[in-house]
């Protein structure tokens, strides 16, 4: 399974929903959301600052991540961003691949 980080900020309606549901209520909704695309929540944190939440999710692939992100964004409750995460072993494999590239104008 691939790992993804979802982070973002609540709109006014999203913040009102968190006040109504509480953190535990939102976790139940997040667990159901991830499960609906074959994934699971690894960690979820609410935060102070420009981002209101950081959620790490294991998902089958990037299409599942895109479906999740699109569905959440369409709700209008949050502004969400997605990043695929890589382990140290993943980075070792990535770094071992030799790629041919010519910079523009080189």
N, C-alpha and C positions, 0 to 999 in steps of 0.2 A: 504494500500500500504506500501511496505517496503522502507526504505531509504538507499541509498548507497552513499559512497564518492569515487569518481574516482580522482586519482591524478597521476601526472607523469611529464615527461619531453619530449620536442620536439626533434626529430632528426633534422638534417640540413634541410631536405625537409619540415618537419613540421613547423619549424621556418620561412622558406621562404614563406610557405602558409599563416601564420599569418600576415607576412608583406604585402602580396598581398591582403588578404581578410579583414584585420583589425579585431578588437574585435567584432564589431557589425555583421560583416559577419560570424565570427565563431559562435556567439550566434545563428544566424539563423540556421546554420548547426547543432548545438547542440540541439536546440529545435526540429528540424526534426528528428534527431537521436533518442532522447528519445521518441518522439511520435510514431516512427515506431515500438516500442516494448510495447506500451501502457503506457508510462510514461511521466513525465514532469520534467524539470529542476527547482530545488528549488533555487539554487544559483550557481554562477560561478565566480571564481576569478583567475586572472593571478598573479603570484608571482615572487619575486626574491629569489634566493637560489637554492638548489638542485632540487626542484620541480618547474615546470613552471606554473602549473595550479592545482586548487582544484575545483571540481564540485560536488555538492550535487544533487542527482536525486531521485525522487520517482518513483518506478517501481513496477509492479505487483508481482514479485517474484525473487528469486535468479537465476532462469534460464534466465530471461530477462536480468539481470545484466551480466551474463556470456556471453550471445549472444552479448550484446553491447560491452563488453570488448574485446572479441575475434575479432569482426569485426574491431574495432578501432586498435587493435594491428596488425592485418593483413595488415593494410594500410601501415605500415612501417613509418608513420609520427610521431608516439609517442611511448614512453615506458610508459605503463599504469599499475597502480595497483588499486585494488578495495577493499573496506572494507564495510561490512554491518554495519549500524549505529543503535543504540538502544536508545530510550528515557528513561527518569527516570522511567516511568511506566513500560516499558519493563524490565528494570533492577530489579525493585521490583518483577515482576512476575518470572524472572529468578532466583533471590535469594531465592524465596519462594519454589522452587522445591528442594526436597530432593533427592540426588543422592547417591547411594551406590558405593563406590570406595575403592580399596585396592592399595596402592602405590607399585611399584615394590620392591620386597625383603622384604616387611612388613609382 
